[in-house]
Amino acid sequence: MAENTSPTAAGLELKKLEKRLAELISTLDRLKEENRSLKIRQESLATERAALMQKNEQVRARVEAMIGRLKSMEHGT
């Protein structure tokens, strides 16, 4: 009977390990997809940030130009 119990216990342990391995593979696949999605989002946000910084610089230059014109108008009168 001892011989019969050992293979059964080993079989059960093997099934547990197979189940755990399947769970780990599933988790790995989910994390890979999440990582890919986050990288795409990061690239999108970096592009958006660069565009906003460029717009901000353009607005700053326009405001400085307006201030310069106002100062010259002030001195001209």
C-alpha positions in Angstrom: 0.0 0.0 0.0 2.9 2.3 0.6 3.9 2.0 -3.1 0.3 2.9 -4.1 0.2 6.0 -1.9 3.5 7.5 -3.1 2.6 7.7 -6.8 -0.8 9.1 -5.9 0.7 11.8 -3.7 3.3 12.5 -6.4 0.5 12.7 -9.0 -1.4 15.2 -6.8 1.7 17.2 -6.2 2.4 17.2 -10.0 -1.2 18.5 -10.6 -0.7 21.3 -8.1 2.6 22.3 -9.7 1.0 22.2 -13.2 -1.9 24.4 -11.9 0.5 26.8 -10.3 2.6 27.0 -13.4 -0.4 27.7 -15.5 -1.4 30.5 -13.1 2.1 32.0 -13.3 2.1 31.9 -17.1 -1.3 33.6 -17.1 0.0 36.3 -14.7 3.2 36.7 -16.8 1.1 37.2 -20.0 -1.2 39.7 -18.2 1.8 41.7 -16.9 3.5 41.7 -20.3 0.3 43.1 -21.9 0.0 45.7 -19.1 3.7 46.7 -19.5 3.2 47.1 -23.3 0.1 49.2 -22.7 1.9 51.4 -20.1 4.9 51.9 -22.5 2.5 53.0 -25.3 0.8 55.4 -22.8 4.1 56.8 -21.7 5.2 57.5 -25.2 1.9 59.2 -25.9 2.2 61.3 -22.8 5.8 62.3 -23.7 4.6 63.4 -27.1 1.8 65.4 -25.6 4.1 67.0 -23.1 6.5 68.0 -25.8 3.7 69.6 -27.9 2.4 71.4 -24.8 5.9 72.7 -24.0 6.3 74.0 -27.5 2.9 75.8 -27.4 3.9 77.2 -24.0 7.1 78.6 -25.5 5.2 80.1 -28.4 2.7 81.8 -26.1 5.5 83.1 -23.9 7.3 84.6 -26.9 4.0 86.2 -28.0 3.4 87.7 -24.6 6.9 89.0 -24.4 6.4 90.6 -27.8 3.2 92.2 -26.7 4.8 93.6 -23.6 7.6 95.0 -25.7 5.1 96.7 -28.0 3.2 98.1 -25.1 6.4 99.5 -23.5 7.4 101.1 -26.9 3.9 102.6 -27.2 4.2 103.9 -23.6 7.6 105.6 -24.4 6.3 106.9 -27.8 3.5 109.0 -26.2 
